[in-house]
Amino acid sequence: MLALITGASSGIGRDISRELANLGYDLVLVARNKEGLDQVKLELNQEYPKIKIECYALDLSIKENCYKLYQNVPKVDILINNAGFGLFGKFAQTNLETEIKMINTNIMAVHILTKLYLKEMIKIDKGHILNVASIAGFMPGPLMATYYASKNYVVSLTRAINKEIKKSKSNVKLSLLCPGPVDTNFNNGANVKFNIPGLTSQYVAKYAIRKMKKGKLIIVPGTLVKIARILSEITPTAIVGEISYHMQTKKEKQGK
């Protein structure tokens, strides 16, 4: 059994890798940070010496690297699309090149890898794809507009594909992991802080894999975040946007 995890050098990706190793999966770990990947591989090899681990230090915001990864590893039992990052600030003021890189990582890479590996899974009528989105995928996100929009894309895409798969009676499974705040390096990269306690990446990873294995489509760890997701889908968009803006203004780090 083989699992491929993107964004595997830290946070949720690292801990999902650990959970799958514990279940006996060989691993393909992908991230831009080669040193981080090597460290994760070292730790997992010590904990699970029988597990085979390959590492690919690739920037998946570059389209050709997505194809390169697939060519090197054409068949997997589980695909975890976890690579992604965010950026805080008013849309008119945030850096365009950073946003394009974000769109390529959060959307393009997920789209390409999902399509390529889904085709292979359909051929053999088995496999599982877990796309890591966010509670942000269910609402507008003023002051993090591009990030929220990118996660909206992942949520919409995965839901649509899941419906197609179900209609075709395929045994391939798709899942969406939609966490709220998690204690990872994401917060520093996006330059935000959260006013509600974040879940640990270990808890989110364990919860995600357990629910994925049960075939659940939308996986939302944490009671408060579950409530937020339900409210976001039954509340008028204008009101959700106003609430989101109010919450976002509290995220900005002191001293900016």
C-alpha atoms as one frame of an Amber mdcrd trajectory, in Angstrom:
protein
   0.000   0.000   0.000   1.350   3.405  -1.005   0.322   6.909   0.060   1.502
  10.201  -1.447   1.382  13.290   0.761   2.126  16.821  -0.445   3.187  19.508
   2.003   4.652  16.686   4.073   7.589  18.491   5.690   5.629  19.980   8.596
   2.262  20.462  10.261  -0.758  18.494   9.111   1.122  16.867   6.220   3.874
  15.591   8.496   1.390  14.184  10.997  -0.822  12.602   8.344   2.340  10.881
   7.084   2.939   9.541  10.569  -0.641   8.272  10.855  -0.420   6.448   7.543
   2.965   4.955   8.428   1.374   3.662  11.610  -1.246   1.955   9.436   1.481
   0.251   7.393   1.551   2.425   4.274   4.733   3.060   2.357   5.080   6.775
   1.770   5.943   9.306  -0.902   6.615  12.630   0.817   6.561  15.860  -1.206
   7.416  19.427  -0.198   9.639  22.342  -1.208  11.678  22.058   2.004  14.240
  19.286   1.431  15.706  19.564   4.937  12.232  19.292   6.453  11.456  16.233
   4.316  14.714  14.554   5.284  13.958  15.162   8.957  10.468  13.683   8.665
  11.866  10.664   6.825  14.514  10.159   9.509  11.954  10.301  12.308   9.540
   7.950  10.562  12.287   5.484   9.661  13.189   5.318  13.353   9.577   4.782
  14.417   8.572   2.490  11.547  11.697   0.773  10.188   9.725  -1.501   7.847
   8.102   1.379   5.980   9.588   2.452   2.624   9.792   6.217   2.219  10.633
   8.284  -0.872  11.076  12.057  -0.764  10.624  14.573  -3.571  11.700  18.164
  -2.943   9.436  19.874  -5.472   7.716  23.230  -5.735   4.222  22.231  -6.854
   3.319  25.791  -7.800   5.294  24.965 -10.964   3.022  22.967 -13.281   5.825
  20.860 -14.730   6.712  19.579 -11.250   3.197  18.192 -10.813   3.599  16.174
 -14.000   7.118  15.151 -12.983   5.819  13.816  -9.679   3.115  11.795 -11.417
   5.586  10.390 -13.934   7.870   9.237 -11.123   5.045   7.868  -8.987   2.159
   6.979 -11.338   0.091   4.828  -8.994  -0.842   5.306  -5.344  -3.527   3.951
  -3.056  -4.007   7.259  -1.225  -3.356  10.802  -2.418  -3.255  13.573   0.195
  -3.300  17.032  -1.435  -2.120  19.081   1.534   0.369  21.620   0.147  -0.850
  25.190   0.443  -0.378  28.568   2.113  -2.225  31.817   2.887  -1.677  35.557
   2.902  -3.299  38.264   5.033  -4.066  41.784   3.801  -6.354  43.936   1.703
  -6.638  42.575  -1.831  -5.574  45.876  -3.409  -2.397  45.894  -1.309  -1.181
  42.282  -1.153   1.659  41.140  -3.404   0.390  39.866  -6.757   3.276  37.459
  -7.404   2.765  35.857  -3.993  -0.933  35.460  -4.757  -0.243  33.868  -8.133
   2.087  31.401  -6.426  -0.666  30.730  -3.872  -3.245  30.110  -6.604  -0.857
  27.740  -8.363  -0.154  25.819  -5.155  -3.628  25.814  -3.602  -5.601  25.319
  -6.827  -3.555  24.310  -9.858  -1.473  21.613  -8.135  -4.542  20.147  -6.417
  -6.442  20.146  -9.709  -3.660  18.480 -11.705  -2.782  15.821  -9.151  -6.428
  15.008  -8.418  -7.168  14.525 -12.110  -4.076  12.446 -12.883  -4.368  10.112
  -9.915  -8.145   9.869 -10.084  -7.890   8.484 -13.619  -5.518   5.772 -12.399
  -7.754   4.940  -9.441 -10.847   4.687 -11.647  -9.054   2.156 -13.849  -8.595
  -0.227 -10.922 -11.782   0.872  -9.139 -10.173   1.680  -5.804  -8.230   4.383
  -4.045  -8.783   7.444  -1.915  -8.084  11.139  -2.439  -8.091  13.531   0.520
  -7.993  17.197  -0.474  -7.082  19.503   2.379  -9.246  22.623   2.191 -10.342
  24.705   5.189 -13.435  26.004   6.916 -12.539  29.052   4.778 -13.812  27.073
   1.796 -17.420  27.643   2.878 -17.379  31.436   3.186 -16.020  34.688   1.743
 -12.799  35.924   3.306 -12.238  39.651   3.202  -8.618  40.450   4.132  -7.613
  36.941   3.016  -9.582  37.028  -0.229  -7.278  34.944  -2.428  -6.723  32.241
   0.176 -10.435  31.858   0.931 -11.248  31.809  -2.782  -8.652  29.101  -3.372
 -10.191  26.917  -0.680 -13.678  27.577  -2.069 -12.352  26.124  -5.317 -11.044
  22.987  -3.611 -14.343  22.450  -1.774 -16.449  22.938  -4.903 -14.207  20.799
  -7.101 -14.058  17.891  -4.667 -17.808  17.904  -4.036 -18.500  17.876  -7.774
 -16.055  15.048  -8.496 -17.468  13.061  -5.591 -20.950  13.304  -7.112 -19.642
  12.117 -10.480 -17.877   9.182  -8.827 -20.987   8.158  -6.898 -23.158   8.368
 -10.014 -20.746   6.090 -11.871 -20.852   3.542  -9.011 -17.074   3.721  -8.631
 -15.409   2.467  -5.454 -12.921   5.356  -5.479 -13.453   7.645  -2.466 -12.945
  11.397  -2.121 -12.757  13.389   1.093 -12.351  17.034   2.090 -10.482  18.002
   5.237 -11.787  21.395   6.383 -10.126  22.440   9.653 -10.318  25.776  11.402
  -7.266  27.178  13.215  -4.460  24.625  13.604  -1.189  25.193  15.442   1.184
  24.999  12.459   3.629  27.202  10.529   0.691  28.316   8.344  -0.087  31.171
  10.757   3.404  32.650  10.447   3.438  32.263   6.678   0.055  33.976   6.322
   1.047  36.619   8.908  -2.050  36.145  11.064  -2.940  35.172  14.585  -6.174
  33.529  15.722  -8.290  34.523  18.691  -9.652  31.030  19.295  -7.420  28.130
  20.340  -6.050  26.096  17.457  -6.219  22.311  17.364  -2.950  20.407  17.268
  -1.861  19.099  13.890  -1.540  15.638  15.472  -5.202  15.652  16.478  -6.344
  16.929  13.074  -4.271  14.308  11.237  -5.537  11.420  13.349  -9.135  12.609
  13.027  -8.804  13.122   9.276  -7.408   9.669   8.531  -9.999   7.975  10.732
 -12.874   9.734   8.972 -11.293   9.279   5.537 -11.074   5.544   6.121 -14.800
   5.554   6.909 -15.508   7.220   3.568 -16.708  10.558   4.933 -16.771  13.335
   2.338 -16.538  16.498   4.459 -14.268  16.162   7.479 -14.445  19.026   9.980
 -12.432  18.539  13.188 -13.526  20.483  16.270 -16.999  21.276  17.613 -16.763
  25.061  17.169 -15.652  24.698  13.572 -18.483  22.233  12.834 -20.953  24.819
  14.113 -19.289  27.555  12.054 -19.545  25.436   8.914 -23.256  24.754   9.432
 -23.992  28.418  10.141 -22.016  29.545   7.086 -24.189  27.413   4.810 -27.555
  28.556   6.198 -26.739  32.248   6.760 -27.090  34.800   3.908 -23.761  35.461
   2.200 -23.800  39.178   2.992 -24.052  38.469   6.701 -21.355  35.779   6.556
 -19.084  38.247   4.772 -19.639  40.874   7.457 -18.932  38.390  10.247 -15.870
  37.099   8.395 -14.506  40.631   7.956 -14.953  41.347  11.669 -13.118  38.128
  12.565 -10.352  38.750  10.044  -9.537  42.180  11.455  -8.746  40.492  14.764
  -6.212  38.171  13.131  -3.747  40.853  12.201  -0.530  40.596  14.179   0.350
  43.358  16.585   2.915  45.846  15.289   2.076  45.601  11.594
